[in-house]
Amino acid sequence: MRTLLPLFLLLLPAPAAVRLKEVAGLEGVRDNQLIGYGLVVGLNGTGDRRQTLFSAQSLTNLLERMGVSVSPTAIQVKNTAAVMVTATLPPYAQPGGRIDVTVAAVGDASSLQGGILVMTGLKAPDGQVYAVAQGAAVLGGYTAGSGPGNTQQVNHPTVGRIPDGAIVERAGPTVKIGNAIRLQLRQADFTTASRIAAAVNKRFGPVANAESAGVVAVTLPEEFQKSPTEFVAELERLTIDPDRRSRIIVNERTGTIVMGKDVRIAPVAVMQGNLTVEVQTVLNVSQPNPLTNGTTQTTPQVAVGVKEERARDVLLKEGATVEELVRALSAIGSTPRDIIAILQSLKSAGALDAELDVI
């Protein structure tokens, strides 16, 4: 028998004035993802086993670069694990700066606890090395025990993080600020873009134009032609009222529903009831009489029961708010699964003035 998870209804506050930097940024100023392949050494017998061939080959190549020649078949790599190293290079990161890296086992290592990442180059999609990573991995879990059936594991011991574990060697591609800039909205919206242009024009004069729902073009005023950085800083401090669409987020796996405060319900009547059909089969054993040629037979006895609950209904008047919707659904005793089904039905009937996202 499955138990329904509890329902959580979160009422989102009305949109408030926020800084422009929270809803938009300079077009082209973004993070860059880096990736590399490396080795974690110093493990206490929890590394890759012999069947992971690339670990032995990688260790052999590393030793050969240090002047040690050894065959891949002549070494064991139980104290070494092959890992993928990933990092994010932030915009305007300069050579000599440090960034965090994440290491994840790609072989059959059971734990990276106590391991040290050997110097690994991190490349971008263009094939260039932008950072070099090395250091001790910090794990959020561990594995302890002496073998199968006698092992205790906490969290995930095959993924670790190295804070400030990579040194930036090459600056990432960035956009140079010229006489004009383009603001890119983090969530495209025509109303928000128009409000951003209006706020910029109110502060600096007619210099901004909303080109689309996602981009606002801004020309630098005369007084900021020689100091574009200060102009961008002034832009980021402007406050605007972003427009947010009414949305309902439904997570059917957990029974969680998140609804905004401005969700409205059109006039509609909702009737909800349950029909339960229960089929039970009982196997009876029929024994033959003594000293006869009969055989033991199993005779199934099938019983079918049908139970239909009385339909429960609720009437929502025009202009009903999300609070009234919650109270109405709770009043008829709806479960989280029932409410999810009702919301989907309301959306199909055109009575729900919000986007319904099922995740």
C-alpha positions in Angstrom: 0.0 0.0 0.0 1.5 3.3 -1.1 1.3 6.3 1.3 0.6 9.7 -0.2 3.2 12.3 0.6 2.1 15.5 2.3 1.2 18.6 0.3 3.2 21.8 0.6 1.7 25.0 -0.7 4.0 27.9 -0.9 2.6 31.4 -1.7 5.1 33.4 -3.5 5.2 37.1 -2.6 4.3 39.8 -5.1 7.1 41.1 -7.3 9.2 43.7 -5.5 11.7 46.2 -6.8 15.1 44.5 -7.5 18.4 45.7 -8.8 18.9 45.5 -12.5 21.9 43.2 -12.0 19.6 40.6 -10.6 17.5 40.3 -13.8 20.0 41.1 -16.5 23.7 41.1 -17.4 26.0 42.1 -20.2 25.6 40.1 -23.3 28.7 37.9 -23.8 29.9 38.1 -20.2 29.4 34.5 -19.0 31.0 31.5 -17.3 33.0 29.0 -19.3 33.1 25.3 -18.5 36.4 23.4 -18.3 37.2 19.7 -18.3 40.2 17.5 -17.8 41.3 13.9 -17.2 43.6 13.2 -14.3 44.7 10.7 -11.7 44.0 10.7 -7.9 46.8 9.0 -6.0 47.4 8.1 -2.4 44.2 6.0 -1.9 44.1 3.3 0.7 43.4 0.4 -1.6 40.1 1.9 -2.8 41.3 2.8 -6.3 40.7 1.2 -9.7 41.1 -2.5 -10.0 43.2 -4.3 -12.7 40.3 -4.6 -15.1 40.2 -0.8 -15.5 42.9 -0.7 -18.2 43.1 3.1 -18.8 44.1 3.7 -15.2 47.2 1.6 -15.5 48.0 3.2 -18.9 47.6 6.7 -17.5 49.9 5.9 -14.6 52.5 4.4 -16.9 52.5 7.5 -19.1 52.8 9.7 -16.0 55.8 7.7 -14.7 57.4 7.7 -18.2 57.3 11.5 -18.3 59.2 11.5 -15.0 61.9 9.2 -16.4 60.5 5.9 -15.0 59.8 3.2 -17.6 57.4 0.4 -16.6 54.9 -1.8 -18.4 51.2 -1.3 -17.7 50.7 -5.0 -17.0 53.4 -5.0 -14.3 51.7 -2.5 -11.9 48.6 -2.5 -9.8 46.6 0.7 -9.5 44.5 0.0 -6.3 45.9 3.2 -4.8 45.2 5.2 -7.9 41.9 6.2 -9.5 41.2 7.8 -12.9 39.0 10.9 -12.6 37.3 13.5 -14.7 38.0 17.0 -13.4 35.5 19.8 -14.1 35.5 23.5 -13.2 33.8 26.7 -14.2 35.9 29.7 -15.3 34.1 32.9 -14.3 34.1 35.9 -16.5 37.1 38.3 -16.2 39.1 35.6 -14.3 42.8 36.6 -14.7 45.9 34.4 -14.8 47.0 33.6 -11.3 43.5 33.5 -9.8 42.1 30.4 -8.3 38.9 28.5 -8.9 37.2 25.4 -7.4 37.3 22.1 -9.2 35.3 18.8 -8.9 36.8 15.3 -9.4 34.7 12.3 -10.2 35.8 8.7 -10.6 35.4 7.2 -14.1 36.6 3.7 -13.3 35.6 1.2 -10.6 37.2 2.9 -7.6 35.2 2.6 -4.5 36.3 5.8 -2.8 38.5 8.8 -3.3 38.9 9.4 0.4 42.4 10.7 1.2 43.4 11.0 -2.4 45.5 13.8 -4.0 44.8 15.0 -7.6 48.0 15.0 -9.7 48.5 18.1 -11.8 45.8 18.2 -14.5 45.3 20.6 -17.3 41.7 21.9 -17.7 40.6 22.6 -21.3 37.7 24.5 -22.9 35.9 23.4 -26.0 38.5 25.2 -28.1 41.1 22.8 -26.9 43.2 25.4 -25.0 44.3 24.9 -21.4 42.8 27.6 -19.2 43.6 26.3 -15.8 45.8 23.7 -14.0 44.3 21.7 -11.1 46.1 19.9 -8.3 45.5 19.2 -4.6 43.7 17.1 -2.0 40.1 16.2 -2.6 37.5 16.9 0.0 34.7 14.3 0.1 31.2 14.7 1.7 31.2 11.0 2.5 33.3 7.9 3.2 33.4 4.1 3.0 34.5 2.0 5.9 34.6 -1.8 6.2 36.5 -4.9 5.5 34.6 -6.4 2.5 31.2 -7.2 1.0 28.5 -7.4 3.6 30.7 -5.6 6.2 30.9 -2.1 4.7 29.3 1.1 5.8 29.0 4.0 3.3 28.0 7.5 3.9 26.9 9.8 1.1 28.8 9.6 -2.2 32.6 8.8 -1.8 33.5 8.7 -5.5 33.0 12.5 -6.1 35.1 15.1 -4.4 35.8 18.8 -4.5 39.0 20.8 -4.3 38.4 24.4 -3.1 40.7 26.8 -4.9 42.2 23.7 -6.5 43.0 25.2 -9.9 45.2 28.1 -10.9 44.0 30.1 -13.9 46.6 30.1 -16.6 44.8 31.9 -19.4 42.0 34.6 -19.3 38.7 33.5 -20.7 37.0 35.2 -23.7 35.3 38.4 -22.6 33.4 41.2 -24.2 35.1 44.6 -24.3 32.9 47.5 -23.3 32.7 50.0 -26.1 30.4 52.9 -26.9 27.4 50.7 -26.7 26.4 47.7 -24.7 23.7 45.1 -24.7 21.9 43.9 -21.6 20.7 40.3 -21.8 17.7 39.4 -19.6 18.1 36.2 -17.6 14.5 35.4 -18.3 13.1 36.9 -21.5 10.0 39.0 -21.0 8.8 41.9 -23.1 7.3 43.8 -20.1 10.5 43.5 -18.0 12.7 44.5 -21.0 10.5 47.6 -21.5 10.7 48.5 -17.8 14.5 48.2 -17.9 14.7 50.6 -20.9 12.4 53.0 -19.2 14.5 53.0 -16.0 17.7 53.5 -17.9 16.3 56.4 -19.9 14.9 58.0 -16.8 18.3 58.0 -15.2 20.6 58.7 -18.2 18.4 60.2 -20.8 17.2 58.5 -24.1 20.1 56.0 -24.4 18.3 52.6 -24.1 16.0 50.7 -26.4 14.4 47.3 -25.9 15.2 45.4 -29.0 13.4 42.2 -28.0 12.1 40.3 -25.0 15.7 39.3 -24.1 17.9 42.2 -25.1 18.1 45.9 -24.2 20.6 48.0 -26.2 22.2 50.9 -24.3 24.4 53.7 -25.7 27.0 55.1 -23.3 26.2 58.7 -22.4 28.9 61.4 -23.2 30.0 61.7 -19.6 30.8 58.0 -19.4 32.6 57.5 -22.7 36.0 57.3 -20.9 34.7 55.4 -17.9 32.5 52.5 -19.2 33.1 50.4 -16.1 31.6 53.1 -13.9 28.6 53.3 -16.2 27.9 49.6 -15.9 28.2 49.9 -12.2 25.6 52.7 -12.2 23.3 50.5 -14.4 23.5 47.6 -12.0 22.4 49.8 -9.1 19.2 50.8 -10.9 16.0 49.3 -9.4 13.1 47.9 -11.5 9.9 46.0 -11.0 10.3 42.8 -13.0 7.1 41.2 -14.4 6.6 37.6 -13.5 4.1 35.2 -15.1 1.7 33.3 -12.9 2.9 29.7 -12.7 2.0 26.6 -10.8 4.8 24.0 -10.3 3.7 20.4 -9.7 6.0 17.7 -8.6 4.0 14.5 -8.9 6.7 12.3 -7.4 6.7 14.1 -4.1 3.2 15.5 -4.1 4.5 19.1 -3.8 2.7 22.0 -5.4 4.0 25.6 -5.5 1.6 28.3 -6.6 2.0 32.0 -7.0 -0.1 34.5 -5.2 -1.6 36.1 -8.4 -3.1 32.8 -9.7 -6.7 33.4 -10.6 -9.5 30.8 -11.1 -12.3 31.4 -13.6 -15.9 30.5 -12.5 -16.0 26.7 -12.5 -17.6 23.9 -10.6 -15.4 21.0 -9.5 -16.8 17.5 -8.6 -14.4 14.9 -7.3 -15.0 11.3 -6.1 -13.3 8.0 -6.0 -14.3 4.7 -7.4 -12.6 1.7 -5.8 -12.7 -1.8 -7.3 -11.3 -4.6 -5.1 -10.8 -8.1 -6.4 -9.9 -10.8 -3.9 -8.9 -14.4 -4.8 -8.9 -17.1 -2.1 -7.4 -20.5 -3.1 -9.2 -23.4 -1.4 -7.5 -26.9 -1.4 -9.9 -29.8 -2.1 -8.6 -33.1 -0.7 -9.9 -36.5 -2.1 -11.4 -39.1 0.2 -9.1 -41.7 1.7 -8.2 -44.8 -0.4 -9.5 -43.3 -3.6 -7.8 -42.5 -6.9 -8.6 -38.8 -6.6 -6.0 -36.0 -6.6 -5.6 -32.8 -4.6 -7.1 -29.9 -6.4 -7.0 -26.1 -5.8 -10.2 -24.2 -6.3 -10.0 -20.4 -6.6 -12.8 -18.4 -5.0 -13.0 -14.9 -6.5 -14.8 -12.1 -4.8 -15.3 -8.7 -6.4 -16.2 -5.6 -4.4 -17.0 -2.2 -5.7 -17.1 0.9 -3.5 -17.9 4.4 -4.9 -17.6 7.4 -2.7 -20.1 10.2 -2.9 -19.0 12.9 -5.2 -17.7 16.0 -3.5 -18.1 19.4 -5.2 -16.9 22.9 -4.8 -17.9 26.1 -6.5 -15.4 28.8 -7.3 -16.8 32.3 -8.0 -15.3 34.7 -10.5 -12.0 36.3 -9.3 -11.2 33.4 -6.9 -7.7 33.7 -5.5 -5.2 30.9 -4.8 -6.1 31.1 -1.1 -9.7 30.4 -1.9 -8.6 27.5 -4.2 -6.5 26.0 -1.4 -9.3 26.3 1.1 -11.9 24.8 -1.2 -9.8 21.8 -2.2 -8.9 21.2 1.5 -12.6 21.4 2.4 -13.6 18.5 0.2 -10.8 16.4 1.6 -8.6 16.2 -1.5 -5.3 14.5 -1.3 -2.1 15.8 -3.1 -2.7 13.4 -6.0 -6.3 14.6 -6.2 -5.3 18.2 -6.3 -2.7 17.6 -9.0 -5.4 15.9 -11.1 -7.9 18.8 -10.4 -5.3 21.4 -11.4 -4.6 19.6 -14.7 -8.3 19.4 -15.4 -8.8 23.1 -14.6 -6.0 23.9 -17.0 -7.6 21.8 -19.7 -10.9 23.4 -19.1 -9.4 26.9 -19.5 -10.3 27.9 -16.0 -6.8 28.3 -14.7 -5.1 31.6 -15.5 -1.5 30.4 -15.0 1.1 28.2 -16.5 1.1 24.6 -15.2 4.5 23.0 -15.1 4.8 19.3 -14.1 8.3 18.3 -13.1 
